[in-house]
Amino acid sequence: HAIGEGVTGVKVGDAVFGRVRGGFAEYAVMDIAQMMPKPAHLSWEEAAAIPISFITAWEMIYQFGKLQKGETVLIMGVSSGAGMASIQLAKLIGARSIGTSGSQEKIDKLKTIGLDFGIATRKPDFADKVKELNGGKGIDLVINGVGGSVFAECMRTLGFRGRLATVGYVDNVFKAEIDLNAVHAWRLEVFGVSNAHLPAAGKAEAAAGFKRDVLPAIMDGRIKPLIDSIFSFDELPAAKARMDSSAMVGKIAVKIA
């Protein structure tokens, strides 16, 4: 609609997508560092479903998680937007994915986009099963989008030089037991991914990494976001209620007429 002073590489009328603040609105301001051309084969809802989930997944899997081909990632709360994105990025790298969800139906749906193994549980009772699915070995990377109630069990799944990412707290549990001896002996890494205190340069770095490593696979169709549901702008409270209830599989989109 309009371009700021000194901005180059984009013109009025271009179809673009990216992360913004204040996206529940008819108009929003986007930093040029976050802006990307919208792939023609994606709907606006599909394009809108990509940036936050997939850039967050890039940070967890590429930037800090350092997931490699042949490794295994465990994704807690795998039906979330970040979980859906993490499945596809693991597949892009050539890594295996194991996901947990309270719903077998959700797990079955996510297997259609590349989830290798699923465990239907909401309890901290999965470490032994995870290692069994991983050939008796510990996991290379865990993405914990559930919270403190499963943190200690996530730690127990890790193998030598395993990494654990914390990205959400759907259980509203913000404290957890941590086995310092395991961290020490197994050379574990524990990190968080959040934009709460990330400066603009850090956000730009993440967007640039995503554009380099992931956007080409979106442009050529190897990766496509999974849309759970689409709500009209007037239905925003209902969209938020669906998200808060963790009923979704993939991303919820809000359509501005």
Protein Blocks (a to p, Z undefined) as FASTA:
>chain_A
ZZcehiahiaehiacddddehklcfbdcddfklpccddfkbcfklmmmmmmmmmmmmmmm
mmmnopaehiacddehklbmklmmmmmmmmmnopacddddfbfklmmmmmmnopabdcdd
fbdcklmmmmmmnnopacfbdcdfkbmmlmmmmmmmpcehiacddfbdfkopabdcddfk
lmmmnopacddddfklgcfklmmmmmmmmmmmmmmmmmnopaccddfbdcdfklmmmmmm
mmmnopagcjaddddZZ
